[in-house]
């Protein structure tokens, strides 16, 4: 098992006097929530990318390019967050497979 700071975000459960950090249900809920969040981020990236293309067609709207630079940075940060969400989801999927065997 790897140690990650995001594991602490799920509640602890008390199963018959033994504390466990996760159950299969909590893993599945976490996966579903993170997939929803990743989908929303991907949609946001598409909207921002469309804005950048629009501003590239009419550079007079953003002469110094500050808005486009900021949006590109936002896209990069969102892509990094999506990557982290997918890594977290793969860990949770592995845990579900482990508990289901």
C-alpha positions as CSV (number, residue, x, y, z in Angstrom):
1,X,0.0,0.0,0.0
2,X,1.3,3.4,-0.9
3,X,1.0,6.4,1.4
4,X,-0.8,9.4,0.0
5,X,-2.1,12.5,1.6
6,X,-5.5,12.3,-0.2
7,X,-6.4,9.0,1.5
8,X,-7.3,10.9,4.6
9,X,-10.2,12.5,2.9
10,X,-12.4,9.4,3.3
11,X,-14.0,8.8,6.7
12,X,-12.9,6.0,9.0
13,X,-15.3,3.3,9.7
14,X,-15.6,1.1,12.8
15,X,-16.3,-2.5,11.8
16,X,-16.8,-4.7,14.9
17,X,-14.3,-2.8,17.0
18,X,-11.6,-2.8,14.3
19,X,-11.0,0.6,12.6
20,X,-10.6,0.4,8.9
21,X,-10.0,3.4,6.7
22,X,-12.1,2.3,3.8
23,X,-14.8,0.0,2.7
24,X,-15.6,-1.1,-0.8
25,X,-18.6,1.3,-0.8
26,X,-16.5,4.3,0.1
27,X,-14.0,3.4,-2.6
28,X,-16.7,3.2,-5.2
29,X,-18.3,6.5,-4.0
30,X,-14.9,8.2,-4.2
31,X,-14.3,6.8,-7.7
32,X,-17.7,8.1,-8.9
33,X,-17.2,11.5,-7.4
34,X,-13.8,11.9,-8.8
35,X,-14.9,10.7,-12.3
36,X,-17.6,13.4,-12.2
37,X,-15.1,16.0,-11.2
38,X,-12.7,14.9,-14.0
39,X,-15.5,15.1,-16.5
40,X,-16.4,18.6,-15.4
41,X,-12.8,19.7,-15.6
42,X,-12.5,18.3,-19.2
43,X,-15.6,20.3,-20.2
44,X,-14.1,23.4,-18.6
45,X,-10.9,22.8,-20.6
46,X,-12.9,22.6,-23.8
47,X,-14.7,25.9,-23.1
48,X,-11.5,27.7,-22.2
49,X,-9.8,26.3,-25.3
50,X,-12.6,27.6,-27.5
51,X,-12.2,31.0,-25.8
52,X,-8.5,31.0,-26.6
53,X,-9.2,30.1,-30.3
54,X,-11.7,33.0,-30.4
55,X,-9.1,35.4,-29.0
56,X,-6.5,34.1,-31.5
57,X,-8.8,35.0,-34.4
58,X,-9.2,38.5,-33.1
59,X,-6.0,39.4,-31.3
60,X,-7.2,43.0,-30.9
61,X,-9.4,41.8,-28.0
62,X,-6.2,40.8,-26.1
63,X,-3.3,42.7,-27.4
64,X,-0.7,41.7,-24.9
65,X,-2.0,38.1,-24.7
66,X,-2.4,38.2,-20.9
67,X,-5.9,36.6,-21.0
68,X,-4.7,33.8,-23.3
69,X,-1.6,33.2,-21.2
70,X,-3.8,32.9,-18.1
71,X,-6.2,30.6,-19.8
72,X,-3.4,28.4,-21.0
73,X,-2.0,28.2,-17.5
74,X,-5.6,27.3,-16.2
75,X,-5.8,24.5,-18.8
76,X,-2.4,23.2,-17.7
77,X,-3.4,23.2,-14.1
78,X,-6.7,21.5,-14.9
79,X,-5.0,18.8,-16.9
80,X,-2.6,18.2,-14.0
81,X,-5.6,17.9,-11.7
82,X,-7.3,15.4,-14.1
83,X,-4.1,13.3,-14.1
84,X,-4.0,13.3,-10.3
85,X,-7.7,12.3,-10.2
86,X,-7.1,9.4,-12.6
87,X,-4.1,8.2,-10.5
88,X,-6.3,8.3,-7.3
89,X,-9.1,6.4,-9.1
90,X,-6.7,3.7,-10.3
91,X,-5.5,3.2,-6.7
92,X,-9.2,3.0,-5.5
93,X,-10.0,0.6,-8.2
94,X,-7.1,-1.6,-7.2
95,X,-8.3,-1.6,-3.6
96,X,-11.8,-2.6,-4.7
97,X,-10.4,-5.5,-6.7
98,X,-8.3,-6.5,-3.7
99,X,-11.3,-6.5,-1.3
100,X,-13.5,-8.3,-3.8
101,X,-11.2,-11.3,-4.1
